[in-house]
Amino acid sequence: MSRFQIIIEHIARENGSTASEVLLEMQNAIDSAYANRSTDSQYIWDAMSLNGPHPTAEEFVAKAAAMILNGTLFSDAEQQRS
């Protein structure tokens, strides 16, 4: 079981839900954010190399976490505003 799946299982238990329901809610939120992206957030989507039309929940979390750890998530936003 991947670390991501372990975290999803934990979130589900803490919220009286199932891992499938948690993933579905996450995917719905990601899909909605992607469909309604703005010029201010477009750089985030552009920075994600996707295996499909938009990221899966696991892809999104991994890419966003890497961008935060690398310090690129917010520094790119600042550059966009300059």
Residue pairs with C-beta under 8 A, 6 or more apart in sequence:
1 9
2 58
4 58
4 61
4 62
5 19
8 19
8 22
8 23
9 19
11 17
11 22
12 18
12 19
12 21
12 22
15 22
23 57
26 57
26 60
27 56
27 57
30 54
30 55
30 56
30 57
30 60
31 54
33 41
34 45
34 54
34 55
37 45
40 77
40 80
43 76
43 77
43 80
44 64
44 67
44 73
44 76
45 54
47 63
47 67
47 72
47 76
48 55
48 59
48 60
48 63
49 63
50 59
51 59
55 63
64 73
67 73
67 76
68 74
